[in-house]
């Protein structure tokens, strides 16, 4: 089941595969799973989500995304209301609606769509992985209710230095784009620190060699956090 749920699993050594299988089973049991818009959540869906999320915390076997209890899965990208307009502490309207691939928040469900979940599980594609993106936000939110791009780091890591380095990389990427060039992390990842962390995390697991080549410092910072280097296992894309 693991190799059908996570394309990277083919390249992982047996001990990591076994660890991921145990972790995925625990996450499936631990979370409440619900389908939306008529979708019935199958074991295949649970495994694909759990295996991809599990790869992120293979360096932290005791982490189980405890800030969220529920995983909601839509069949495809869905329409959601945007943030409410507040006046004097009261909701006076909604700014609008938008099509979303997924979302999450502090102590809120992780919301995904099955189409994109399958794309991220199948191969490296274009570096995108919805499961990793949304669960990266959950990791970011372990420290508190506001996502700021700073996950809980190992105790021997200088938190301030790590965070300042990551923000400096964000500013450098923005400067490159302002000069008329493109960067691997992309415009959405440059919108704010939390998205920079989430999009970079997608690339870290989906296209590790490319991220290390084009954003070596970002790769090193994420390696410090995730405690796994997939370049040791996953071949370069040709």
C-alpha positions as CSV (number, residue, x, y, z in Angstrom):
1,X,0.0,0.0,0.0
2,X,2.8,2.4,0.8
3,X,4.4,2.4,-2.6
4,X,1.0,3.1,-4.2
5,X,0.5,6.0,-1.9
6,X,3.9,7.7,-2.0
7,X,6.1,7.8,-5.1
8,X,9.2,8.4,-3.0
9,X,8.7,5.2,-1.1
10,X,10.1,3.1,-4.0
11,X,13.5,4.7,-3.2
12,X,13.5,4.6,0.6
13,X,15.4,1.9,2.5
14,X,13.3,-0.8,4.2
15,X,13.7,0.7,7.7
16,X,12.2,4.0,6.6
17,X,9.4,2.2,4.7
18,X,8.5,0.2,7.8
19,X,8.6,3.4,9.9
20,X,6.3,5.2,7.5
21,X,3.8,2.3,7.4
22,X,3.5,2.3,11.2
23,X,3.1,6.0,11.2
24,X,0.5,6.1,8.5
25,X,-1.6,3.4,10.2
26,X,-1.5,5.5,13.4
27,X,-2.6,8.7,11.6
28,X,-5.4,6.9,9.9
29,X,-6.6,5.6,13.2
30,X,-6.0,8.9,15.1
31,X,-7.9,11.3,12.8
32,X,-11.5,11.7,11.8
33,X,-11.9,11.4,8.1
34,X,-14.8,12.9,6.2
35,X,-15.7,13.2,2.5
36,X,-17.3,16.4,1.2
37,X,-19.6,17.0,-1.8
38,X,-20.7,13.4,-1.8
39,X,-17.3,11.9,-1.7
40,X,-16.8,8.7,0.3
41,X,-13.4,8.4,1.9
42,X,-11.7,5.1,1.1
43,X,-8.7,3.4,2.6
44,X,-6.7,4.3,-0.5
45,X,-7.4,8.0,0.2
46,X,-6.5,7.7,3.8
47,X,-3.2,6.0,2.9
48,X,-2.2,8.5,0.3
49,X,-2.7,11.4,2.6
50,X,-1.1,9.7,5.6
51,X,1.9,8.5,3.7
52,X,2.7,11.9,2.2
53,X,2.2,13.6,5.5
54,X,4.3,11.0,7.3
55,X,7.3,11.5,5.0
56,X,7.5,15.1,6.4
57,X,7.9,13.9,10.0
58,X,10.0,10.7,9.5
59,X,12.7,12.5,11.5
60,X,10.1,13.0,14.4
61,X,8.4,9.7,14.9
62,X,6.4,11.0,17.9
63,X,4.8,13.9,15.9
64,X,1.3,13.2,14.8
65,X,-0.1,16.6,13.9
66,X,-1.9,16.9,17.2
67,X,-3.2,20.4,16.5
68,X,-5.7,19.0,14.0
69,X,-8.2,16.2,14.6
70,X,-10.0,16.1,11.2
71,X,-9.1,15.6,7.6
72,X,-11.8,16.7,5.0
73,X,-11.5,15.6,1.4
74,X,-13.3,17.1,-1.5
75,X,-13.4,15.3,-4.9
76,X,-11.8,18.3,-6.6
77,X,-10.9,21.9,-5.9
78,X,-13.9,23.6,-4.2
79,X,-15.5,27.0,-3.8
80,X,-15.1,28.5,-0.3
81,X,-16.1,31.8,1.2
82,X,-13.3,34.2,1.8
83,X,-12.6,36.0,5.1
84,X,-15.5,37.8,6.8
85,X,-15.7,41.6,6.8
86,X,-15.6,42.7,10.5
87,X,-16.9,46.0,11.8
88,X,-16.9,46.7,15.5
89,X,-16.3,43.1,16.3
90,X,-19.3,41.9,14.2
91,X,-19.5,40.2,10.9
92,X,-21.1,42.5,8.4
93,X,-20.4,40.6,5.2
94,X,-18.2,38.3,3.2
95,X,-15.5,39.6,0.8
96,X,-16.3,37.0,-1.8
97,X,-15.7,33.4,-2.8
98,X,-12.7,31.6,-4.3
99,X,-11.8,28.2,-5.7
100,X,-9.4,26.5,-3.4
101,X,-7.3,23.3,-3.6
102,X,-7.0,23.0,0.1
103,X,-6.6,25.0,3.4
104,X,-6.1,24.6,7.1
105,X,-5.7,26.7,10.2
106,X,-4.9,26.5,13.9
107,X,-6.8,23.7,15.5
108,X,-8.9,23.5,12.3
109,X,-9.3,20.6,9.9
110,X,-6.9,19.9,7.1
111,X,-9.0,20.3,3.9
112,X,-7.7,18.7,0.7
113,X,-9.1,17.7,-2.7
114,X,-8.6,14.2,-4.0
115,X,-7.5,15.2,-7.5
116,X,-4.5,17.1,-6.2
117,X,-3.8,14.4,-3.5
118,X,-3.3,11.9,-6.3
119,X,-1.0,14.1,-8.3
120,X,1.3,14.6,-5.4
121,X,1.4,10.9,-4.6
122,X,2.0,9.7,-8.2
123,X,5.3,11.5,-9.1
124,X,7.4,14.6,-8.6
125,X,5.3,16.4,-11.3
126,X,6.0,20.1,-11.2
127,X,7.1,20.2,-7.5
128,X,3.6,20.7,-6.1
129,X,2.1,18.6,-3.4
130,X,-1.1,19.7,-1.7
131,X,-0.8,17.3,1.3
132,X,2.7,18.5,2.1
133,X,1.7,22.2,1.7
134,X,-1.2,22.0,4.1
135,X,0.5,19.8,6.6
136,X,3.5,22.1,6.5
137,X,1.2,24.8,7.7
138,X,0.2,22.5,10.6
139,X,3.8,22.1,11.5
140,X,4.2,25.9,11.3
141,X,1.2,26.3,13.7
142,X,2.6,24.0,16.4
143,X,4.2,27.1,18.0
144,X,1.0,29.1,18.2
145,X,-2.1,30.2,16.4
146,X,-0.4,32.4,13.8
147,X,1.5,30.8,10.9
148,X,4.8,32.7,10.5
149,X,7.1,30.3,8.7
150,X,8.8,29.2,11.9
151,X,8.2,25.6,12.9
152,X,9.5,24.1,16.1
153,X,13.2,23.5,15.5
154,X,15.5,20.9,17.2
155,X,16.8,22.1,20.6
156,X,20.4,22.5,19.3
157,X,19.4,25.0,16.6
158,X,19.5,28.7,17.0
159,X,15.9,29.6,16.3
160,X,16.5,33.3,15.7
161,X,19.3,32.7,13.3
162,X,17.3,30.0,11.4
163,X,14.3,32.3,11.0
164,X,16.3,35.3,10.0
165,X,18.1,33.2,7.4
166,X,14.8,32.0,6.0
167,X,13.4,35.5,5.8
168,X,16.5,36.7,4.1
169,X,16.1,34.0,1.4
170,X,12.5,35.1,0.9
171,X,13.6,38.7,0.4
172,X,16.4,37.7,-2.0
173,X,13.9,35.7,-4.1
174,X,11.5,38.6,-4.2
175,X,14.4,40.8,-5.4
176,X,15.2,38.4,-8.2
177,X,11.5,38.4,-9.3
178,X,11.4,42.2,-9.1
179,X,14.3,42.3,-11.6
180,X,12.2,40.4,-14.1
181,X,13.5,36.8,-13.4
182,X,11.6,33.7,-12.2
183,X,12.5,31.6,-9.2
184,X,11.8,27.9,-8.5
185,X,9.7,28.6,-5.4
186,X,7.2,30.7,-7.5
187,X,5.1,33.8,-6.8
188,X,2.7,32.2,-4.3
189,X,5.5,31.0,-2.2
190,X,6.9,34.6,-2.1
191,X,3.6,36.1,-0.8
192,X,4.5,35.8,2.9
193,X,6.8,33.8,5.2
194,X,4.3,31.0,6.0
195,X,3.7,30.3,2.3
196,X,7.4,30.5,1.6
197,X,7.9,27.7,4.2
198,X,5.0,25.6,2.8
199,X,5.9,25.9,-0.9
200,X,9.6,25.3,-0.1
201,X,8.6,22.2,1.8
202,X,6.7,20.9,-1.2
203,X,9.8,21.3,-3.3
204,X,12.0,19.9,-0.6
205,X,10.2,16.5,-0.8
206,X,9.1,16.6,-4.5
207,X,12.1,18.0,-6.2
208,X,15.0,17.9,-3.6
209,X,17.8,18.1,-6.2
210,X,16.3,21.1,-7.9
211,X,15.6,23.0,-4.7
212,X,19.2,22.3,-3.5
213,X,20.6,23.6,-6.8
214,X,18.5,26.8,-7.1
215,X,18.0,27.6,-3.4
216,X,20.8,25.9,-1.6
217,X,20.4,27.9,1.6
218,X,16.7,27.2,1.8
219,X,17.4,23.5,1.3
220,X,20.0,23.5,4.1
221,X,17.5,25.3,6.5
222,X,14.8,22.8,5.7
223,X,17.1,19.9,6.1
224,X,17.9,21.2,9.6
225,X,14.2,21.1,10.4
226,X,13.0,17.9,8.6
227,X,16.0,15.8,9.5
228,X,16.0,13.8,6.3
229,X,17.8,14.4,3.0
230,X,15.9,12.8,0.1
231,X,18.8,13.4,-2.2
232,X,20.4,10.3,-0.6
233,X,17.5,8.2,-2.0
234,X,15.6,9.9,-4.8
235,X,17.4,10.1,-8.2
236,X,17.8,13.4,-10.0
237,X,15.1,14.2,-12.6
238,X,16.3,14.2,-16.2
